[in-house]
Amino acid sequence: MFWPMLAIALGFCGIAVLGVLAIRVFLEAQRLGLQVAATTETINRAAEDLERAATRLAATGDALR
């Protein structure tokens, strides 16, 4: 009777460890998603700034002709 109980206890411990690891992976994936969103926002802002600067530069170039 000892061995079946030990097998059940070890199985439960294994499932508990997998559950903890799954929660950690979920939290890290969520954190990575937030970082990607922040980086995307920064890149979009930089692209808009570049577009505005290029538009002003083109207007200045047209005025010089």
Disulfide bonds with the S-S distance in Angstrom:
none
